[in-house]
Amino acid sequence: MRSIIHVDMNAFFASCHQAQNPGWRGKPLLVAGDPQKRHGIILTASYEARKYGVKTAIPVWQAKKLCPQGIFVPPDHSLYTSYSKKIFAILKEYTPLVEPFSIDEAWLDVTGSERLFGSAEEIGQMLQKRIAKELKIPCSVGIAANKFLAKMASERQKPRGFTVLRQRDIPSVLWPLPVEEMVGVGKKIAPALREMGIKTIGQLAAMPKRLLVSRFGIMGEILSQLANGIDDSPVDPYVFDTAKSIGHSITLPRDIDKPEEVARVLLDLSERVGRRLRRGGYLGRTITLTVKDQNFVSSTRSYTLQEATCLTEIIYRTALQLYQTHFESWRKVRLLGIAVSKLQLKEKGSQLTLWADETERLNRLTKATDMLKDRFGERILCRATLFQGHQPD
Amino acid sequence: MLFSLSQTFLSEHLQIVAKAIATRSTIPGLDGILFECDGNDLILTATNMELGIQTRFPAVHKEKGRVVLPGKIVDIVRHLSAESVQIKVNLDNYLTEIKSGQAEFQLYGQNADDYPVFPTVLPEQKECSFNIKSGELRRLLRQTLFAVSQDESKLAFTGVLFTLSGNLLTLSSSDTFRLATTSCHVTAATSDATFLVPAKNLQEVLRIFAAEDRIIEAVLQQNQLFLTSGTTCLSSRLLEENFPDVQRVIPQKIIGKASINTANFIKALERATLLAEGTNHVVRFSIGENTMVIRASSKYGKIQEQLPISLSGEGVEIAFNARFLLEALKIIESEEFILEITGTNKPCIIKDPLAPGYLYLVLPIKIKNKLK
């Protein structure tokens, strides 16, 4: 039997600001995007603000109405990253088996640490106390025999929750919960489960597996297992080291439909993605383009190249081709995203090609511009087409 | 429409045209085979608009007519066990009865009027024509087809380039990592021409024109290549793409020439491939005066093997995708093949003393030239 702890920071973005500014602690604090731009929605509200009915993703104007005395701050991602690093450093003192789930969530497998630091419950309490005391960040802790149950446990109580979910608690604690609250059940699956008459996790657990498999495929199998509290997945500390895809997307400040404007944004995104691929030493074969139009309808198209690439130009050309082939030009574009997947690590030797004068040139050019950017910063140079619309940020 | 003929004979001819049946088509009927009785012959036609195959042969029949039968007819006839087959079509509703021995099929045929017209060779529209022995064409294709690209985004490289200059026909193919080029003499060439033929259609040429000693008449007309031999005609659409200059990339300066035993090298390469790294199967070669050392390594371990060779000129330290070498070596007929060296991180050329017109150029995998 394993001992897994799930740690989940409470209102993480807001907590970071409150931890940094003692004057803001205990007050309603709201992290919101720039109200002038499209990002004028609440990203995170502190628990003090949530009392006024402020929820994540509501527009800023609405939040101001609900909570006029609230402190509104713009997001500061470098602050969150620095707190996140400190938190993970504490977690790793207790076991090397720490699997990050996001910037503010992680699993720990402490099965082997119990002789050193005490029982899983004791370690969990120590973690919670230390993070609160040393960093002033509140968190919820869940403890169980596997990752799924540990996460379900930490979700039970917020903020500053501490929940142990034992195998014997499954029927009384897990099963009465609505299926929507189950990890792994998203917006797409939940309505489908409802249609099948499944309202609670217990009903899902009782459902014959073959019915779920015939409806959801492999996901049905997983759902059935999870609902019964079975999850054999290991805590994988390297889960983020082996990236599956690298992508970027941007919600535009205003809807655009001019082909040259779309092309410019695609070029910018391609460069960001290309740069990240090259930095990680990756090559990717599948280029995926996501477009969300003015009616919030989003669609995705992808193309798989014969040869893996990390070149901005190739990513851009493929993305542009996808856009031109699959998206009607009358649709106004609200969001654009490019992702590169089927990643492989750049091999030491590279196969030379015939008539490759262009690729060779691009390779040399990319190497040179990457070197300049590494040394003098991202803004040392940019493409002329991007320069026009470039605003110092 | 009514005819009867031998099961093996009909089945053979159905197999010939079957490969041109469209698998996914919006045009009705293209997923079937057109049967025509013109008073003398039975004509079978299939086309997917890229590739068309037509074959005709005499059949005992009483009534003229045309019908499109579903592609299933190929399997149906193949599975019949009696010696002869009788096919009877009701031209009012195209209901088709197939009788053979005690088996009776009823197939729902279609009106043939919507079926696309098979392009015919018109003497006044011929842009170029020549005759080639089927054995020669088969050899040229075997020497080039394997090197084409599978990448549909590099369309030009999915084809084989035909260059006819005087009586010399040269075929070239490349996937940009290697280049195969070969040539032979043809007869009755009318004019010079350069055209690009989709490799997947040429695969069918190998299948259809199996006999070695038949003369194939090739005709170029309106962006189509027609190959006719006996009563079978294949038409392939040409690729309207630019194939880059082949001569430009063939190096003129050779610094070393090695003669290597073909069979031994293939075996050694196959062993090295077992431990070759990555998707491009990196195998390293140290080519010295009397020996070549072959090395490969991966996370599973490493292999090293020495092979005697005879070298004139300079040797080299070089790495290749083993697959690119193996594919080329498997069509070498000579006991010993020639490897021409042009330098570190530069292409090598493979030649077959028994196939004078043949040249295979392969680009290496870039390595830092460090002797271990």
Interface residues (C-beta under 8 A of the other chain):
Chain A: Y303 L305 Q306 E307 Q344 E347 G349 S350 Q351 L352 T353 L354 W355 A356
Chain B: S149 Q150 D151 S153 K154 S174 T176 F177 R178 L179 P244 V249 E277 G278 T279 N280 V282 A319 N321 N345 P347 L361 L363 P364 I365 K366 I367
